[in-house]
Amino acid sequence: MKKLAYLALSGTALLLTLAACHKNDDPTPPSRTDYLTGHTWKPSSGTIVYTDPSTGKTISEDAFDPCEKDNFYKFNTDKTLVADEGATRCDPSDPQQETGTWAISNGDQQLTMILAGQALFSNATIKELSATTLHITGTDVDTSTGSPIPTTFDATFVAQ
C-alpha cells in the first residue's frame, strides 16, 4: 500500500513538474520595427496630390515613376536605410544605392525616411504595417519647383 501511495505522489509531482516547464504558446507579436526591418520593401502604388500654383488646378499623379517601381528599400535595425535603384534607373548617372536613416515616432504611428540628407518622407502616418504591406500617408512640401507647394501623398510598399 505504501508503494502505491508513493507512486501516486511521485506521478503527481512529475505532472506538476512537466506543467511548470510548459512553454508559452503565446509569443510576443512582432512590433512595427520588427515588420519594417524584417523585409525589403518595393513601391507598389501611390498618389501625390497638389495644387498647381500657376493655374490653381488640383493635380493628382502617380507617386512612383515606372523606373522607380523596381527600387527597393532596406530598413536596418541600426536605423540606417539603404535605397537601391533596382535594375532600371531613372537617370543613368544616379548611384545604384543611397544610404540614409529612418525613425518611427509618435507612439509607432509615424515614419520618417531620410536619404542623402533629404527627407523622402517626413513624419508620414503609418496606415498599415504588416508582414506584407507598408502603407503611409501624409502632407509634405515640395520645394523642387523653387517655391514651396503643399502636397499630400499616399504610398504603398510590398514586402519582398
Order of alpha helices (4+ residues) and beta strands (2+ residues): alpha-alpha-beta-beta-beta-beta-beta-beta-beta-beta-beta
